[in-house]
Amino acid sequence: MSSASFYKWRAKFGGMDASLIAEMKDLAEQNRRLKKMYAEMSMQNDLLKEALGKKR
């Protein structure tokens, strides 16, 4: 591990206890899932708009 990586890690997680780190990881995972859901819904929305536009 490089010194820069260690200091970045320490700056990010240094003052946290284990429960806060676990909560942060859970929130990051939830954020990832929500971003994926948003992307899928946005794509569906675009497809529906395109399909409706062609019918008219």
Gaussian input, Z-matrix of N, CA and C with variables (Angstrom, degrees):
# hf/3-21g

backbone

0 1
 N
 C     1     B1
 C     2     B2     1     A1
 N     3     B3     2     A2     1     D1
 C     4     B4     3     A3     2     D2
 C     5     B5     4     A4     3     D3
 N     6     B6     5     A5     4     D4
 C     7     B7     6     A6     5     D5
 C     8     B8     7     A7     6     D6
 N     9     B9     8     A8     7     D7
 C    10    B10     9     A9     8     D8
 C    11    B11    10    A10     9     D9
 N    12    B12    11    A11    10    D10
 C    13    B13    12    A12    11    D11
 C    14    B14    13    A13    12    D12
 N    15    B15    14    A14    13    D13
 C    16    B16    15    A15    14    D14
 C    17    B17    16    A16    15    D15
 N    18    B18    17    A17    16    D16
 C    19    B19    18    A18    17    D17
 C    20    B20    19    A19    18    D18
 N    21    B21    20    A20    19    D19
 C    22    B22    21    A21    20    D20
 C    23    B23    22    A22    21    D21
 N    24    B24    23    A23    22    D22
 C    25    B25    24    A24    23    D23
 C    26    B26    25    A25    24    D24
 N    27    B27    26    A26    25    D25
 C    28    B28    27    A27    26    D26
 C    29    B29    28    A28    27    D27
 N    30    B30    29    A29    28    D28
 C    31    B31    30    A30    29    D29
 C    32    B32    31    A31    30    D30
 N    33    B33    32    A32    31    D31
 C    34    B34    33    A33    32    D32
 C    35    B35    34    A34    33    D33
 N    36    B36    35    A35    34    D34
 C    37    B37    36    A36    35    D35
 C    38    B38    37    A37    36    D36
 N    39    B39    38    A38    37    D37
 C    40    B40    39    A39    38    D38
 C    41    B41    40    A40    39    D39
 N    42    B42    41    A41    40    D40
 C    43    B43    42    A42    41    D41
 C    44    B44    43    A43    42    D42
 N    45    B45    44    A44    43    D43
 C    46    B46    45    A45    44    D44
 C    47    B47    46    A46    45    D45
 N    48    B48    47    A47    46    D46
 C    49    B49    48    A48    47    D47
 C    50    B50    49    A49    48    D48
 N    51    B51    50    A50    49    D49
 C    52    B52    51    A51    50    D50
 C    53    B53    52    A52    51    D51
 N    54    B54    53    A53    52    D52
 C    55    B55    54    A54    53    D53
 C    56    B56    55    A55    54    D54
 N    57    B57    56    A56    55    D55
 C    58    B58    57    A57    56    D56
 C    59    B59    58    A58    57    D57
 N    60    B60    59    A59    58    D58
 C    61    B61    60    A60    59    D59
 C    62    B62    61    A61    60    D60
 N    63    B63    62    A62    61    D61
 C    64    B64    63    A63    62    D62
 C    65    B65    64    A64    63    D63
 N    66    B66    65    A65    64    D64
 C    67    B67    66    A66    65    D65
 C    68    B68    67    A67    66    D66
 N    69    B69    68    A68    67    D67
 C    70    B70    69    A69    68    D68
 C    71    B71    70    A70    69    D69
 N    72    B72    71    A71    70    D70
 C    73    B73    72    A72    71    D71
 C    74    B74    73    A73    72    D72
 N    75    B75    74    A74    73    D73
 C    76    B76    75    A75    74    D74
 C    77    B77    76    A76    75    D75
 N    78    B78    77    A77    76    D76
 C    79    B79    78    A78    77    D77
 C    80    B80    79    A79    78    D78
 N    81    B81    80    A80    79    D79
 C    82    B82    81    A81    80    D80
 C    83    B83    82    A82    81    D81
 N    84    B84    83    A83    82    D82
 C    85    B85    84    A84    83    D83
 C    86    B86    85    A85    84    D84
 N    87    B87    86    A86    85    D85
 C    88    B88    87    A87    86    D86
 C    89    B89    88    A88    87    D87
 N    90    B90    89    A89    88    D88
 C    91    B91    90    A90    89    D89
 C    92    B92    91    A91    90    D90
 N    93    B93    92    A92    91    D91
 C    94    B94    93    A93    92    D92
 C    95    B95    94    A94    93    D93
 N    96    B96    95    A95    94    D94
 C    97    B97    96    A96    95    D95
 C    98    B98    97    A97    96    D96
 N    99    B99    98    A98    97    D97
 C   100   B100    99    A99    98    D98
 C   101   B101   100   A100    99    D99
 N   102   B102   101   A101   100   D100
 C   103   B103   102   A102   101   D101
 C   104   B104   103   A103   102   D102
 N   105   B105   104   A104   103   D103
 C   106   B106   105   A105   104   D104
 C   107   B107   106   A106   105   D105
 N   108   B108   107   A107   106   D106
 C   109   B109   108   A108   107   D107
 C   110   B110   109   A109   108   D108
 N   111   B111   110   A110   109   D109
 C   112   B112   111   A111   110   D110
 C   113   B113   112   A112   111   D111
 N   114   B114   113   A113   112   D112
 C   115   B115   114   A114   113   D113
 C   116   B116   115   A115   114   D114
 N   117   B117   116   A116   115   D115
 C   118   B118   117   A117   116   D116
 C   119   B119   118   A118   117   D117
 N   120   B120   119   A119   118   D118
 C   121   B121   120   A120   119   D119
 C   122   B122   121   A121   120   D120
 N   123   B123   122   A122   121   D121
 C   124   B124   123   A123   122   D122
 C   125   B125   124   A124   123   D123
 N   126   B126   125   A125   124   D124
 C   127   B127   126   A126   125   D125
 C   128   B128   127   A127   126   D126
 N   129   B129   128   A128   127   D127
 C   130   B130   129   A129   128   D128
 C   131   B131   130   A130   129   D129
 N   132   B132   131   A131   130   D130
 C   133   B133   132   A132   131   D131
 C   134   B134   133   A133   132   D132
 N   135   B135   134   A134   133   D133
 C   136   B136   135   A135   134   D134
 C   137   B137   136   A136   135   D135
 N   138   B138   137   A137   136   D136
 C   139   B139   138   A138   137   D137
 C   140   B140   139   A139   138   D138
 N   141   B141   140   A140   139   D139
 C   142   B142   141   A141   140   D140
 C   143   B143   142   A142   141   D141
 N   144   B144   143   A143   142   D142
 C   145   B145   144   A144   143   D143
 C   146   B146   145   A145   144   D144
 N   147   B147   146   A146   145   D145
 C   148   B148   147   A147   146   D146
 C   149   B149   148   A148   147   D147
 N   150   B150   149   A149   148   D148
 C   151   B151   150   A150   149   D149
 C   152   B152   151   A151   150   D150
 N   153   B153   152   A152   151   D151
 C   154   B154   153   A153   152   D152
 C   155   B155   154   A154   153   D153
 N   156   B156   155   A155   154   D154
 C   157   B157   156   A156   155   D155
 C   158   B158   157   A157   156   D156
 N   159   B159   158   A158   157   D157
 C   160   B160   159   A159   158   D158
 C   161   B161   160   A160   159   D159
 N   162   B162   161   A161   160   D160
 C   163   B163   162   A162   161   D161
 C   164   B164   163   A163   162   D162
 N   165   B165   164   A164   163   D163
 C   166   B166   165   A165   164   D164
 C   167   B167   166   A166   165   D165

   B1=1.4522
   B2=1.5263
   B3=1.3109
   B4=1.4627
   B5=1.5276
   B6=1.3133
   B7=1.4666
   B8=1.5188
   B9=1.3271
   B10=1.4617
   B11=1.5245
   B12=1.3374
   B13=1.4689
   B14=1.5224
   B15=1.3279
   B16=1.4568
   B17=1.5215
   B18=1.3142
   B19=1.4593
   B20=1.5285
   B21=1.3327
   B22=1.4699
   B23=1.5209
   B24=1.3447
   B25=1.4508
   B26=1.5253
   B27=1.3226
   B28=1.4602
   B29=1.5211
   B30=1.3277
   B31=1.4630
   B32=1.5246
   B33=1.3285
   B34=1.4603
   B35=1.5247
   B36=1.3370
   B37=1.4578
   B38=1.5257
   B39=1.3179
   B40=1.4525
   B41=1.5151
   B42=1.3232
   B43=1.4546
   B44=1.5125
   B45=1.3156
   B46=1.4635
   B47=1.5186
   B48=1.3396
   B49=1.4529
   B50=1.5303
   B51=1.3094
   B52=1.4719
   B53=1.5226
   B54=1.3306
   B55=1.4640
   B56=1.5268
   B57=1.3247
   B58=1.4656
   B59=1.5246
   B60=1.3194
   B61=1.4654
   B62=1.5237
   B63=1.3320
   B64=1.4647
   B65=1.5227
   B66=1.3358
   B67=1.4657
   B68=1.5277
   B69=1.3204
   B70=1.4635
   B71=1.5291
   B72=1.3274
   B73=1.4617
   B74=1.5241
   B75=1.3320
   B76=1.4660
   B77=1.5216
   B78=1.3243
   B79=1.4638
   B80=1.5271
   B81=1.3219
   B82=1.4641
   B83=1.5294
   B84=1.3312
   B85=1.4673
   B86=1.5292
   B87=1.3240
   B88=1.4645
   B89=1.5287
   B90=1.3047
   B91=1.4621
   B92=1.5293
   B93=1.3280
   B94=1.4606
   B95=1.5301
   B96=1.3504
   B97=1.4692
   B98=1.5199
   B99=1.3272
   B100=1.4615
   B101=1.5259
   B102=1.3193
   B103=1.4689
   B104=1.5291
   B105=1.3365
   B106=1.4627
   B107=1.5258
   B108=1.3322
   B109=1.4643
   B110=1.5208
   B111=1.3184
   B112=1.4608
   B113=1.5252
   B114=1.3139
   B115=1.4650
   B116=1.5253
   B117=1.3327
   B118=1.4626
   B119=1.5239
   B120=1.3304
   B121=1.4650
   B122=1.5213
   B123=1.3050
   B124=1.4588
   B125=1.5257
   B126=1.3290
   B127=1.4596
   B128=1.5329
   B129=1.3353
   B130=1.4654
   B131=1.5213
   B132=1.3093
   B133=1.4598
   B134=1.5262
   B135=1.3167
   B136=1.4653
   B137=1.5268
   B138=1.3438
   B139=1.4632
   B140=1.5243
   B141=1.3343
   B142=1.4646
   B143=1.5216
   B144=1.3182
   B145=1.4626
   B146=1.5210
   B147=1.3233
   B148=1.4585
   B149=1.5302
   B150=1.3303
   B151=1.4647
   B152=1.5246
   B153=1.3148
   B154=1.4658
   B155=1.5179
   B156=1.3000
   B157=1.4570
   B158=1.5177
   B159=1.3126
   B160=1.4612
   B161=1.5188
   B162=1.3366
   B163=1.4601
   B164=1.5169
   B165=1.2856
   B166=1.4690
   B167=1.4638
   A1=107.49
   A2=114.76
   A3=118.16
   A4=110.33
   A5=116.06
   A6=120.89
   A7=110.88
   A8=116.72
   A9=120.38
   A10=110.70
   A11=116.78
   A12=120.62
   A13=110.74
   A14=115.98
   A15=119.98
   A16=111.18
   A17=117.92
   A18=120.59
   A19=111.67
   A20=117.13
   A21=119.70
   A22=110.13
   A23=116.36
   A24=121.36
   A25=110.44
   A26=116.46
   A27=120.57
   A28=111.26
   A29=117.67
   A30=120.61
   A31=110.70
   A32=116.38
   A33=120.41
   A34=111.84
   A35=118.00
   A36=122.10
   A37=114.55
   A38=118.84
   A39=121.74
   A40=115.61
   A41=118.58
   A42=120.47
   A43=114.31
   A44=118.48
   A45=121.47
   A46=111.04
   A47=114.85
   A48=118.16
   A49=108.48
   A50=116.47
   A51=121.31
   A52=112.37
   A53=117.93
   A54=119.60
   A55=111.27
   A56=117.24
   A57=119.86
   A58=111.54
   A59=116.14
   A60=119.73
   A61=109.77
   A62=117.37
   A63=121.01
   A64=110.52
   A65=116.72
   A66=120.36
   A67=110.64
   A68=116.79
   A69=120.68
   A70=110.83
   A71=117.00
   A72=120.71
   A73=110.67
   A74=117.16
   A75=120.69
   A76=110.96
   A77=116.70
   A78=120.36
   A79=111.48
   A80=116.64
   A81=120.06
   A82=110.44
   A83=117.14
   A84=121.06
   A85=110.78
   A86=116.78
   A87=120.55
   A88=110.07
   A89=117.33
   A90=122.03
   A91=110.53
   A92=116.70
   A93=121.01
   A94=110.74
   A95=116.08
   A96=119.78
   A97=111.30
   A98=117.73
   A99=121.00
   A100=111.54
   A101=117.41
   A102=120.51
   A103=110.48
   A104=116.39
   A105=120.34
   A106=110.09
   A107=117.15
   A108=120.90
   A109=110.70
   A110=117.19
   A111=121.26
   A112=110.77
   A113=116.55
   A114=120.14
   A115=110.77
   A116=116.95
   A117=120.50
   A118=111.37
   A119=116.82
   A120=120.43
   A121=111.12
   A122=116.95
   A123=121.01
   A124=110.29
   A125=115.91
   A126=119.96
   A127=110.33
   A128=117.15
   A129=120.61
   A130=110.75
   A131=116.57
   A132=121.68
   A133=110.35
   A134=116.95
   A135=120.98
   A136=111.20
   A137=116.51
   A138=119.96
   A139=111.38
   A140=116.98
   A141=120.57
   A142=111.35
   A143=116.73
   A144=120.07
   A145=110.63
   A146=116.05
   A147=120.53
   A148=110.46
   A149=117.14
   A150=121.05
   A151=111.08
   A152=117.44
   A153=120.59
   A154=111.07
   A155=116.88
   A156=121.00
   A157=112.21
   A158=117.34
   A159=121.40
   A160=111.82
   A161=117.93
   A162=121.20
   A163=112.10
   A164=117.75
   A165=121.27
   A166=112.47
   D1=132.90
   D2=-179.42
   D3=-77.38
   D4=160.66
   D5=178.54
   D6=-61.67
   D7=-40.65
   D8=-179.29
   D9=-62.42
   D10=-42.26
   D11=178.80
   D12=-62.90
   D13=-43.39
   D14=179.54
   D15=-60.97
   D16=-46.23
   D17=-177.37
   D18=-68.54
   D19=-34.53
   D20=174.69
   D21=-64.28
   D22=-45.08
   D23=179.34
   D24=-61.87
   D25=-45.11
   D26=-179.21
   D27=-64.80
   D28=-38.67
   D29=178.60
   D30=-65.46
   D31=-35.76
   D32=-177.29
   D33=-78.82
   D34=-43.39
   D35=-171.94
   D36=-113.79
   D37=-0.98
   D38=-171.93
   D39=-56.83
   D40=-42.56
   D41=-176.00
   D42=-92.56
   D43=5.80
   D44=-175.94
   D45=-95.71
   D46=147.49
   D47=170.64
   D48=-93.61
   D49=177.20
   D50=-172.98
   D51=-60.29
   D52=-37.53
   D53=-178.10
   D54=-67.60
   D55=-36.70
   D56=177.98
   D57=-68.79
   D58=-37.79
   D59=177.88
   D60=-65.29
   D61=-42.68
   D62=178.56
   D63=-62.93
   D64=-42.09
   D65=178.76
   D66=-63.92
   D67=-40.43
   D68=179.26
   D69=-64.04
   D70=-40.67
   D71=177.56
   D72=-65.43
   D73=-40.59
   D74=177.56
   D75=-62.36
   D76=-42.85
   D77=179.17
   D78=-65.97
   D79=-37.33
   D80=177.51
   D81=-64.49
   D82=-40.32
   D83=177.87
   D84=-66.44
   D85=-42.28
   D86=177.51
   D87=-62.41
   D88=-41.72
   D89=178.66
   D90=-61.76
   D91=-41.18
   D92=178.30
   D93=-62.18
   D94=-45.05
   D95=179.41
   D96=-64.07
   D97=-41.50
   D98=-179.75
   D99=-65.91
   D100=-39.12
   D101=177.12
   D102=-62.99
   D103=-40.26
   D104=178.41
   D105=-64.96
   D106=-44.23
   D107=178.19
   D108=-60.68
   D109=-42.98
   D110=179.57
   D111=-61.63
   D112=-43.87
   D113=-179.63
   D114=-62.86
   D115=-42.54
   D116=179.25
   D117=-65.10
   D118=-44.22
   D119=-179.84
   D120=-66.57
   D121=-37.06
   D122=178.33
   D123=-64.44
   D124=-40.99
   D125=178.80
   D126=-65.81
   D127=-42.42
   D128=177.11
   D129=-61.34
   D130=-42.27
   D131=179.59
   D132=-60.73
   D133=-44.97
   D134=178.66
   D135=-62.32
   D136=-41.76
   D137=179.02
   D138=-64.17
   D139=-41.40
   D140=178.66
   D141=-65.28
   D142=-42.00
   D143=177.70
   D144=-61.59
   D145=-41.52
   D146=179.66
   D147=-65.21
   D148=-43.03
   D149=179.89
   D150=-64.87
   D151=-40.79
   D152=178.91
   D153=-68.01
   D154=-34.55
   D155=179.60
   D156=-67.37
   D157=-33.65
   D158=-178.66
   D159=-75.00
   D160=-28.15
   D161=-178.13
   D162=-72.74
   D163=-26.50
   D164=-174.94
   D165=-83.69

